[in-house]
Amino acid sequence: MLIGQRKTLILDILRRDGQVIAKALADDLGLSEDTIRRDLREMAAERLLKRVHGGALPLAPELPDFSARRSVSPDVKRQLGAYAASMVRPGRTVFLDGGTTTAEIARHLPRNFAFTVVTHSPTIAGELEHHPTAEVVLIGGKLYKHSMVATGAAAMAAISLVRPDIFFLGVTAIHPIHGLSTGDFEEAAIKRHIAQCSAETYVMVTQEKLDAVSPCHILPVTAVSGMMVPSDMTEASLGPYHSVQVPIFRADD
């Protein structure tokens, strides 16, 4: 097998299983472990995967700061935001996570009936300053500046007092095996708690977050009510998520 074919196979295994074990792959292919380890080192240098002891894991996505993320895939985020906002119904309580995609939900929320928005993000609350019908509840706590959200015990206690009808969850990575994840332990705990308090949870997924793993686990993919994806995301890339029976909603549906 040529080196290019091996690397393609390694990426396929990462996508399917969420990890590559160097010894097992070497045995399967009838090659030395040194050959597989060399392939993994080269692929790590090419930023195709993350080397770990004994093998490899999917690469964690980069975590640019909040301001930088505003310029990433703005059209796709607007599409996802408009679709998610269309799910809001009169009188409902909606929890909006922090992030640039959820900011687009805030901008597209209906303006012809009343509902309540709960958020632990001051930037999301600010988006709704002039919204005519949304009652806004802002959760306080220790500010995690990277995502501009409140974390910590105070935020956790306040979230325990609300029962949102729907939670729009933001993540930095989603993987069919390793689930939903983000880059900060406390932020992951807050997201998990909001989901546990909410009747339904939907996660918004852009292409760069798909099949990736960040350091801090939030939930398994099967714990959400559905994934919201851009209209142009291919069926091939969504296949593993269909396999674990996660409902998928295209933003053009």
N, C-alpha and C positions, 0 to 999 in steps of 0.2 A: 504494500500500500504506500502510495506517495505521501510526502509530508503534508501537502495541501489537502489530500483526502483525509488524513488523520486529524488534522485541525478541524475540518468540517464535521467529522464524526464527534470530536470532543465537544464542539459547540452544541451539536444535536443532543448529546448525552446530558450536558448541563441544562439544556432547556427541558428535557424530559424528566430527569431525576433530581435536578437541583444540586448535583455534585458530581465530581469525577474522582474515583479512587485509582491512583496510578497503578498499583499492583494488579487490581482486578482487570483494568483495561489492558495492561501488558499481557496478562495471561490470556485474555479473550483474543487478542490479536497475534499472539505468538511472538511478541517482541520483548526486548529487555525493559526493565523498569527505567533504566537510565535514558532510553530513547523517549519514553513517554514523559519523563520528568523534563527532559530538554525541550520537548514540544510545549509543555506547560510553562516553562520559564520564558520561552520566546513569545507565547501568546499573552503572558502577563505583561511583558515589556511592550507589546502592541496594544495593551489595555483592552484585551478581549475577555479576560477572566481574572480572578484573584487567586493567587497561589496560597495554599495552606499546607500544613504538615500532612503529607501522605496523598495530596491531590490538589483539587481546585474547587472553587465556588464561583457562582456568577458574580460579575463585577458590580460593586455598589455604585449607584449613580453619583455624579458630582453634586455637591450641595452649595450652589452659589447663594449669596445673601439675598434677602428679600427684594431689595431694589433691583439687583441683576436679574432675578427671575421674572420681573415684569416684562422683559423684552423677549422671553423664550416662548415660542409658539403662540403669539397673541391671537391669531385667527382661530386656531383650534380651541383655545381656552374660551373665546367668545361663543363658539358653537356649543361647547359643553355647558357653559354657563346658562345660555338661553334655554337649552333643553331641560336642564335641571330645574330652572326657575318655573318652567311650564308645569311642573308636577305639584307646585304649591296650590293648596285649596283654601277657600275662605275659612277663617276661624282656627286654622291649624297652627301648631307651634313648630317652628323649624329651627334646628341648630346648625349654624354655619361655622365650619372649621376655619382656621386661618389659612392664608395662602392666596396666590394670584388667580387661581382658577375659581375659588369660591368668591373672590371679589367680583368676578364676572357674573356669578349667580346673583349677588346683591344688586348689581347694576340692571339686571333683567327681571327682577321680581315684579309681579303684577302690581298695578297701581289703581285698580278699580275695585278692590275689596280689602277687608281688614284681616290681618294675621299677625302672629308674633314671631319675631326673630330673636333667638338667644345666641350669643357668641362670646367666646373668650378672647376675641381679637379686637383691639381698639381700632385697627385699620378697617376691619369689616364694619364695625359700628359707625365709623366715620363715613363710609360709603352710603349709609342710610340716613344721613343727617337731614336730607330734604325729601325723603320718601313720604308721600302724603298719608299712607294708610298702615304702614308697618309700625307696630309697637316694638321697641328694641330693648332687650335686657342684656346688659354687659356684665360678664363674669370677670371678677378681679383676681389678682394673685401676683406671683412673681413673674415678671415679664421675660420670656425667652425671646431675645431680640432677633435671632436668626429667622424665626417664623412670625414674630410679632404676635405671640399668644401668651396668655396667662397660664402658669403651671403652679405646682405646689399644693400644699394642704388646703389653703384657703379656696383655691379654684376647685379642688376636688369636692370639698364640702358643699360649695354653692351649687355645683352641677348635680349633686345628689338630690337636690330639692326640686329639680325640674324633670318633666317626663315628655320630651319632644316626640312629636308624631313622626318626624323624619330628620335624619342627621346626614348632612352632606360632608363626607370625610375626605380629607386630603392626605396623600401619602407621598413618599419619595420613591417607593419601589413596590412592585407587586410580582409575585411568583406563584405558580400553581402549586408548588410543594411547600415553599417557605412562607407563603402568605403575604400579608401586608406589613410593611416595615417603614421605619423612618430613622433619622440620624441621631435622635436624642432620647435617652431613657425616660426622662420625666414627661416629655411631650408624648411619647408612645403610651405611657400610663394614662394620661389625660384623655387621649383619643379613645383608648380602650374603654375607659369609664363612661365617656359620653355615649358610645355605642351600646353599652350595657343598659344605660338609662333610656334609650330611644326605642320606639316601636319598630322603626325601619332604619337601616343604614345603607347608603349608596356611596360607592367610591368612584371618583373621577380619574380616568387613566389616560395619559398621553403616551405616545409611542416610546419616548425615552425611558419611561418608568416600567415598561413591560419586561417581564422575565429577568428582573434585577432584584437584588437583595441588599437592603441597608442594615446597619448593625442592630437596630432595636425593633424587635417583633411587636406588632400591634394585635393582629387577629389572623386566623386562617381565612383564606379566601371564601370558604364555605360559610363563614359567619355573617357575611353581608347579604343584604336583600338583592343586590345587583351591582354590576360594573357598568359605568357609563363611558363609552368610548367614542372617538371621532368617527365620522361617517366613512372615512377612507381607510380605516384599519382593516387589514386583510383577514379573511377567514382562516388562513393558514396560521397567522400569528395568534389567533384567538382559540385555535383548536384545543390546546391543553386546558383552557378554562371551561370550554364546553364539556370536556371529558370529566371534570370534577363537578359538573352540573351547577356552575355559577350562572345565574341569569345575566344576560348581556343586553344592554340597551344602546343602540346606535343613535347618535345625536341627530340623525336625519329621519328617524322613525316617526 
